[in-house]
Amino acid sequence: MFRILGLVASLFICSAQSAWPEKPIKVLIGYAPGGSTDVVGRLIAPHLQQKLGQPIVIENKPGGAGDFAAEMMLQQPADGYTLMLTTVAVHAINPGLYKSQKFHPIADFTPVALVCSYPMILIGSPQTTFKTMAELKDLAAKQPTFYSSSGVGSPGHLSGELLVRGINANITHVPYKGGSPSVLAVMSGEAQLNFATLPAVTPQIRGNKVRAIGLASKERNPAVPDVPTMIELGLPEFDVGTWTGFVGPKGLPQEVVTKLNAAVAAVLADPVVRQRLVDEGAEIRTMSPADFGAFMRAENVRWVKVVRDAGITPQ
């Protein structure tokens, strides 16, 4: 009798998983509207909705450089109806920055699908005129100079600290509550510098609202082909970027992971979506869930070392 009941329960669970999704899917983003993760998420959400046949509801939950959204997601059932569009910060930078997190940055998550990566770009206020690192250092020696970021421990903060150490300049970090406010600070002249993710500031660069100074990558990007790399500007090995991908809580059913990974891959194969992402400065990167998990682990090892070697600590 118990065997029969167990078999019936097993069949019911398998049927429920195979029917996924049967209701709207919530996707948490740990950053304010207007940042790169938000831009990418809202760009692909309507297409993903078409593939899965259910609404994709984006909810911005900024705080703790993405950790707050992760904490919220991990409190939800591992049923595929609450996911997170995560970044390198949660799984690789924050573990090196903070003494502890309220979760394990790798073991508590189910990797689902990597979406894309994009470089950081150094932008300057329109009121500034420096073009070289020597001129920036000279500016910082003459007057108070500030760089804004989306928050302590963000990739922009990490990039800024690497810049300060690289040119040995007196530039002060000012964290804001999100990428958009930190970019607005540069547009208004409240801050002179900012390292932003490229998709978040491509419109402002093209609209001459901020000055594009240098890409924190090894190669130039087709979205801003005339912008030199930080390496070209004299800072060797200055390669800092971020990435965006879907994760769920630990224990997400394999059937859900497989179906969602395939849906994301199909969306990213769409020529219109691909061109939009490339135009924004993103590099499309599709992986199997297993490969994405291995990628996350490798990123964790890499960036924890970078953060600790650079001596970056919370402010």
C-alpha positions as CSV (number, residue, x, y, z in Angstrom):
1,M,0.0,0.0,0.0
2,F,2.8,2.4,1.0
3,R,4.7,1.6,-2.2
4,I,1.6,2.5,-4.2
5,L,1.1,5.7,-2.4
6,G,4.8,6.6,-2.9
7,L,4.5,5.8,-6.6
8,V,1.4,8.0,-6.9
9,A,3.1,10.9,-5.1
10,S,6.2,10.5,-7.3
11,L,4.1,10.6,-10.4
12,F,2.3,13.7,-9.1
13,I,5.5,15.5,-8.5
14,C,7.0,14.6,-11.9
15,S,3.7,15.8,-13.5
16,A,3.8,19.1,-11.7
17,Q,7.4,19.7,-12.7
18,S,6.8,18.8,-16.3
19,A,3.9,21.3,-16.4
20,W,6.1,24.1,-15.2
21,P,5.4,27.0,-15.5
22,E,1.8,27.2,-14.6
23,K,1.8,30.7,-13.1
24,P,3.9,34.0,-13.4
25,I,7.6,33.7,-12.7
26,K,9.2,36.4,-10.5
27,V,12.7,37.4,-11.3
28,L,14.6,39.4,-8.6
29,I,17.3,41.9,-9.6
30,G,19.6,43.2,-6.8
31,Y,20.1,46.6,-8.3
32,A,18.1,49.8,-8.9
33,P,16.2,50.3,-12.2
34,G,18.4,51.5,-15.1
35,G,21.5,49.5,-14.3
36,S,23.0,47.0,-16.7
37,T,21.4,43.9,-15.0
38,D,18.0,45.7,-15.1
39,V,18.5,46.8,-18.7
40,V,19.3,43.2,-19.8
41,G,16.6,41.7,-17.7
42,R,13.9,43.9,-19.1
43,L,15.2,43.5,-22.6
44,I,14.9,39.7,-22.6
45,A,11.9,39.3,-20.3
46,P,9.2,39.8,-23.0
47,H,10.9,37.2,-25.2
48,L,11.3,34.7,-22.4
49,Q,7.7,35.2,-21.5
50,Q,6.7,34.2,-25.1
51,K,8.9,31.0,-24.9
52,L,7.5,29.9,-21.5
53,G,3.9,31.0,-21.9
54,Q,3.8,32.8,-18.5
55,P,4.4,36.4,-17.4
56,I,7.9,37.3,-16.3
57,V,7.7,39.8,-13.4
58,I,10.9,41.8,-12.8
59,E,11.3,43.1,-9.2
60,N,14.2,45.3,-8.3
61,K,15.5,44.7,-4.7
62,P,18.7,46.8,-4.4
63,G,20.9,46.5,-1.4
64,G,24.2,44.9,-0.3
65,A,25.6,44.8,-3.8
66,G,23.0,42.2,-4.8
67,D,23.1,40.2,-1.6
68,F,19.7,41.5,-0.4
69,A,17.9,40.1,-3.5
70,A,19.8,36.8,-3.1
71,E,18.6,36.6,0.5
72,M,15.0,37.2,-0.5
73,M,15.1,34.6,-3.3
74,L,16.7,32.0,-1.0
75,Q,13.8,32.3,1.4
76,Q,11.4,31.2,-1.4
77,P,10.5,27.6,-2.3
78,A,12.8,26.0,-4.9
79,D,10.0,25.5,-7.4
80,G,11.1,27.7,-10.3
81,Y,8.6,30.6,-9.6
82,T,11.1,32.9,-7.9
83,L,14.5,33.3,-9.6
84,M,17.2,35.8,-9.6
85,L,19.1,37.6,-12.4
86,T,22.4,37.6,-10.6
87,T,25.9,39.0,-11.2
88,V,29.6,38.4,-10.4
89,A,29.2,40.6,-7.2
90,V,27.0,38.1,-5.3
91,H,29.0,35.0,-6.0
92,A,32.6,36.3,-6.4
93,I,33.3,39.9,-5.3
94,N,31.2,40.1,-2.1
95,P,32.7,36.9,-0.7
96,G,36.1,38.5,-0.8
97,L,34.9,41.8,0.5
98,Y,32.7,40.8,3.5
99,K,33.8,38.6,6.4
100,S,30.5,36.7,6.0
101,Q,27.4,36.4,4.0
102,K,24.0,35.1,5.1
103,F,24.4,32.3,2.5
104,H,27.0,30.3,0.7
105,P,27.8,32.1,-2.6
106,I,27.9,28.9,-4.6
107,A,26.4,25.9,-2.7
108,D,23.1,27.7,-1.8
109,F,22.3,28.4,-5.5
110,T,21.2,26.4,-8.5
111,P,23.0,27.7,-11.7
112,V,20.5,27.9,-14.5
113,A,21.7,30.0,-17.5
114,L,24.4,32.5,-18.1
115,V,23.1,35.4,-20.3
116,C,25.9,37.7,-21.1
117,S,29.0,39.6,-19.9
118,Y,30.0,43.2,-20.3
119,P,33.0,45.3,-19.4
120,M,33.2,48.2,-17.0
121,I,33.8,51.6,-18.5
122,L,35.4,54.7,-16.9
123,I,33.2,57.7,-17.6
124,G,33.8,61.3,-16.6
125,S,31.7,64.3,-15.9
126,P,31.1,66.7,-18.9
127,Q,32.7,69.4,-16.8
128,T,36.1,67.6,-16.8
129,T,38.7,67.6,-19.6
130,F,41.4,65.1,-18.7
131,K,42.1,62.4,-21.2
132,T,45.1,60.5,-19.8
133,M,45.8,58.9,-16.5
134,A,48.6,61.5,-15.8
135,E,46.1,64.3,-16.4
136,L,43.6,62.6,-14.0
137,K,46.3,62.3,-11.3
138,D,47.1,65.9,-11.8
139,L,43.4,66.9,-11.4
140,A,43.2,64.9,-8.2
141,A,46.2,66.6,-6.8
142,K,44.8,70.1,-7.4
143,Q,41.2,69.7,-6.3
144,P,38.9,67.2,-4.4
145,T,38.1,64.5,-6.8
146,F,35.4,61.8,-6.3
147,Y,34.3,58.6,-8.0
148,S,30.8,57.4,-7.6
149,S,29.7,53.8,-7.6
150,S,26.5,51.8,-7.2
151,G,27.5,50.7,-3.7
152,V,30.2,49.4,-1.5
153,G,31.5,46.1,-3.0
154,S,30.1,46.7,-6.5
155,P,32.2,46.0,-9.6
156,G,32.3,49.8,-10.0
157,H,33.8,50.2,-6.5
158,L,36.3,47.5,-7.2
159,S,37.3,49.1,-10.5
160,G,37.7,52.5,-8.8
161,E,39.9,51.2,-6.1
162,L,42.1,49.4,-8.6
163,L,42.4,52.7,-10.5
164,V,43.3,54.7,-7.4
165,R,46.0,52.2,-6.5
166,G,47.1,51.9,-10.1
167,I,47.9,55.6,-10.6
168,N,48.4,56.4,-6.9
169,A,45.9,59.3,-6.9
170,N,43.9,60.9,-4.1
171,I,40.4,60.1,-5.4
172,T,37.6,59.5,-2.9
173,H,34.9,56.8,-3.3
174,V,31.3,57.9,-2.9
175,P,28.8,55.0,-2.9
176,Y,25.2,55.6,-4.1
177,K,22.1,53.4,-3.8
178,G,22.3,51.9,-7.3
179,G,23.9,52.4,-10.7
180,S,21.5,55.1,-12.0
181,P,22.0,57.5,-9.1
182,S,25.8,57.0,-9.3
183,V,25.8,57.9,-13.1
184,L,23.5,60.9,-12.5
185,A,26.1,62.1,-10.0
186,V,28.7,62.2,-12.8
187,M,26.2,63.8,-15.3
188,S,25.6,66.6,-12.8
189,G,29.2,67.1,-11.8
190,E,28.6,65.9,-8.2
191,A,31.3,63.3,-8.9
192,Q,34.0,63.5,-11.5
193,L,34.3,59.8,-12.3
194,N,32.4,56.5,-12.4
195,F,33.1,53.0,-13.5
196,A,29.8,51.8,-14.9
197,T,28.8,48.6,-16.7
198,L,28.7,49.5,-20.4
199,P,25.0,48.7,-21.2
200,A,24.0,51.1,-18.4
201,V,25.6,54.1,-19.9
202,T,25.7,53.5,-23.7
203,P,22.8,56.0,-24.2
204,Q,24.4,58.6,-22.0
205,I,27.7,58.3,-23.9
206,R,26.0,58.5,-27.3
207,G,24.0,61.5,-26.0
208,N,27.2,63.3,-24.8
209,K,25.8,63.4,-21.3
210,V,29.0,61.7,-19.9
211,R,32.5,61.4,-21.3
212,A,33.7,57.9,-22.2
213,I,37.3,57.6,-21.1
214,G,38.5,54.0,-21.0
215,L,37.2,50.4,-21.1
216,A,38.3,48.1,-18.3
217,S,38.8,45.2,-20.8
218,K,41.5,43.7,-22.9
219,E,39.9,44.7,-26.2
220,R,37.8,47.5,-27.5
221,N,34.0,47.0,-27.7
222,P,32.0,47.4,-30.9
223,A,29.3,49.4,-29.0
224,V,31.9,52.2,-28.4
225,P,34.7,51.4,-30.9
226,D,36.5,54.7,-30.4
227,V,37.0,54.3,-26.7
228,P,40.5,53.0,-25.7
229,T,41.0,50.3,-23.1
230,M,42.5,51.1,-19.7
231,I,45.5,49.0,-20.8
232,E,46.0,51.4,-23.8
233,L,45.9,54.2,-21.3
234,G,48.8,52.8,-19.4
235,L,47.3,50.5,-16.8
236,P,48.4,46.9,-17.6
237,E,46.1,44.0,-16.9
238,F,43.2,46.3,-16.0
239,D,40.4,43.9,-17.0
240,V,37.3,44.2,-14.8
241,G,33.8,43.2,-16.0
242,T,30.7,41.7,-14.8
243,W,28.1,39.1,-16.0
244,T,24.5,38.4,-15.7
245,G,22.8,35.0,-15.4
246,F,19.7,33.2,-14.0
247,V,20.0,31.3,-10.7
248,G,17.5,29.7,-8.4
249,P,17.6,28.4,-4.8
250,K,19.5,25.2,-4.0
251,G,17.4,22.2,-5.0
252,L,15.7,23.6,-8.0
253,P,14.2,20.6,-10.0
254,Q,16.3,19.5,-12.9
255,E,13.3,19.5,-15.2
256,V,12.8,23.2,-14.4
257,V,16.5,24.0,-14.9
258,T,16.6,22.2,-18.2
259,K,13.5,23.9,-19.6
260,L,14.5,27.4,-18.4
261,N,18.1,27.0,-19.8
262,A,16.7,26.0,-23.2
263,A,14.2,28.9,-23.2
264,V,17.0,31.4,-22.4
265,A,19.2,29.9,-25.1
266,A,16.4,30.2,-27.6
267,V,15.8,33.9,-26.7
268,L,19.5,34.7,-27.0
269,A,19.6,33.0,-30.4
270,D,17.0,35.5,-31.8
271,P,18.9,37.8,-34.2
272,V,16.9,40.9,-32.9
273,V,17.7,40.2,-29.3
274,R,21.4,39.4,-30.1
275,Q,21.8,42.7,-32.0
276,R,20.1,44.7,-29.2
277,L,22.5,43.2,-26.6
278,V,25.6,43.8,-28.8
279,D,24.5,47.4,-29.4
280,E,24.3,47.8,-25.7
281,G,27.9,46.6,-25.3
282,A,27.1,43.1,-24.0
283,E,28.8,39.8,-25.0
284,I,26.3,37.0,-25.3
285,R,27.4,33.8,-23.5
286,T,25.3,30.8,-23.4
287,M,26.2,27.7,-21.3
288,S,24.7,24.5,-20.0
289,P,23.7,24.7,-16.3
290,A,26.7,22.5,-15.4
291,D,29.1,24.8,-17.3
292,F,27.6,27.8,-15.7
293,G,28.1,26.3,-12.3
294,A,31.8,25.6,-13.1
295,F,32.1,29.2,-14.4
296,M,30.7,30.6,-11.1
297,R,33.1,28.6,-9.1
298,A,36.1,29.8,-11.2
299,E,34.9,33.4,-10.9
300,N,34.6,33.0,-7.1
301,V,38.3,31.8,-6.9
302,R,39.5,34.6,-9.2
303,W,37.7,37.6,-7.7
304,V,38.1,36.7,-4.0
305,K,41.8,36.7,-4.6
306,V,41.7,40.0,-6.6
307,V,39.7,41.8,-3.8
308,R,41.9,40.5,-1.0
309,D,45.1,41.2,-2.8
310,A,44.0,44.8,-3.5
311,G,43.2,45.3,0.1
312,I,39.6,46.5,-0.6
313,T,37.4,46.6,2.5
314,P,33.9,47.8,3.2
315,Q,33.6,51.5,4.0
